[in-house]
């Protein structure tokens, strides 16, 4: 506020306070009201302009913050997946899949295959084949399963293989 405006405001206030001049007092009040409305309008216009600028700045900063938030979410997902992959890779050597089951098959003189024994792995099944060559072991097995005596040839196969061939479809 300039000094001339201050003096004019002071003069208007003095005229309003003067009890002898009723008509001048009302005119001074109207003039002071006009000045105040003008100042208030200018202040509101300035405030509106500043508010508009603040809104623009907030919108721009919200857009940047949204971009950063999206990037943060993306990197969090990437790091989570990488951590899980690393943990799986680190512990994978300690997790051994169960060995497949192997079956010793015996074939009789009529060329009929029959499952004879099951083993947890191929090496154990092959050892079972070697044991069949030992006369005493074979006799012990024949005591438990008399039909084994008819078998003259043995092979080891994974449990998923059936040397008898595919089964006929049943309807």
Secondary structure, DSSP 8 states (H G I E B T S, - for coil): --HHHHHHHHHHHHHHH-TT-HHHHHHHHHHHHHHHHHHHHHHHHHHHHHHHHHHHHHHHHHHHHHHHHHHHHHHHHHHHHHHHHHHHHHHHTT-------EEEEEEETT--EEEEEEESSHHHHHHHHHHHHSHHHHHHHHHH-GGGGGEEEEEEEETT--TT-------
